[in-house]
Amino acid sequence: MFDFFKKRNKTEERSTLATVAEILGIRTNSVQGNDALRLVPVYSCIRYLSDAVGMTNLSLYKKDKEDNRSQNFTHPLAKWISEPQSNTTTINWFQSIMGQLSGFGNAYAVIVRNNDYTVKETIFIPSMNVSHQITINGELSYTITLNNKTFNLFAEDVLHFKGLSLDGKVGISPIAYHRSTLERSSSESAFGKNFYDNASNVGGVVTHPAKLNKETLKLLKEAISSEYGGVGNSGKTMILSEGMTYNRIEMISPTDANYVASKQMSDNDIANIFRVPVTLLNNTEASTYANVENLNVYFQMYSLNPYYKTIEQELKMKLISKSSRDFFFEYDTDSLMNSTSTQKMERLDKGIKGSIFSPNEARKRLNLNPIEGMDDILIPLNLVPLSKYDDVMMGNNTMTPNNAGQDKKEENEEDRSSYSSLEKKFNNLSTQLGRLQKEVQK
């Protein structure tokens, strides 16, 4: 199954092998690895980032000698975009990559090539199965462990997407570096769970007049817990017998324990760690109708764009050969921006009137079929090129529609005046000719 891994024999001195646990800073007595995903804010942040990148359209482009770009559909990598790994959709593959990259700072995929060195597929590998070695030359190689088998690969055979790095080789793990914050959030979640699991409005001390043995005490405790303990039994009236008395103890509420404020602070800290607007975590205190759009722009610019660039550049460096550097990958970031139908139509209308794209290109953005004769770029008739500005101001320009109409109007008036003048001259000559004819006849 794993024949795509190629073992390499290369005699070099290597530094001490760094395990995944060392890279991520994982310890067994703390919030670690996938355990952090059990925290709702952490899961939400990683899920938002993963879904956003997975849903954004990725395309392959080519630049010509004049630096004009066009989308390419014939290159083998265009097919790779639609199915980066066998039996895996694009969105699922990039969700897996982003889950590792945003959570642990590193994401990996092994590049499988055909005999002609073209890319066949890229197989996602979990970060926990990858370790790094830095050679004496400062190069990075990878050791992958799967099914108790170990494979050594060079950098050109592995897609390595990394986040913020302190050494330029390996990305740091947000989960590991902010372990204390996540542990605090975990403790708060545990406190809330225990509070409501054990909640009972009759919290206090039950006193029995007789001395009870261990068995009787156990039965009494179980009876009280089952009858009055838990959220479902909250508010019940306690009924005692055999001379037992109950002394109430004032409980500390979550509000008094500053649980609510502390929980909100932890959510804000986690949102800051992953650079996700806190409003996405259903914290609406800091949001208004007016600034929601700005928060979406913030999410696009500062949360997603760094990941877009990281993925684009790694794909170009590892998947596109040096002889084909005129090809490049690029995300269509506009495809993720949600807007109302009115806003979308306004943008398209401005794009057509501003000669940015043709009507058929606008129809394509609305998933509509093209119309014959609508492929030309439209130019506003009341605009003049800068090079013709002086001619227009001096009245010498005959290219602009307004001047052309005015000139045509003036020409028509001159023509009518000339015709009228000729008509008068003709009438005068006709009158004189008539007089001459009468004199000759006499």
Buried (B, 14 or more C-beta within 10 A) or exposed (E): EEEBBEEEEEEEEEEEEBEBBEBBBBEEEBBBBEBBBEBBBBEBBBBBBBBBBBEBEBBBBBEEEEEEEEEBEEBEBBBBBEEBBEEBEBBBBBBBBBBBBBBBBBBBBBBBBEEEEBBBBBBBBBBBEBBBBBBEEEBBBBBBBBEEEEBBBBBEBBBBBBBEEEEEBBBBBBBBBBBEBBBBBBEBBEBBEEBEEEBBBBBBEBEBEEEEEEEEEEEBEEEBEEBBBBEEBEEEEBEEEEEBEEEEEEEEEBEEBEBEEBBBBBBBBBBEBBBBBBBBBEBEEEBEEEEEEEBBEBBBEEBBEEBBEBBBEBBBEBBBEEEEEBBBBBBEBEEBBEEEEEEBEEBBEEBBEEEEBBBBBBBEBEEEEEEEEBEEEEEEEEEBEEEEEEBBEEEEBEEBEEBEEEBEEEEEEEEEEEEEEEEEEEEEEEEEEEEEEEEEEE
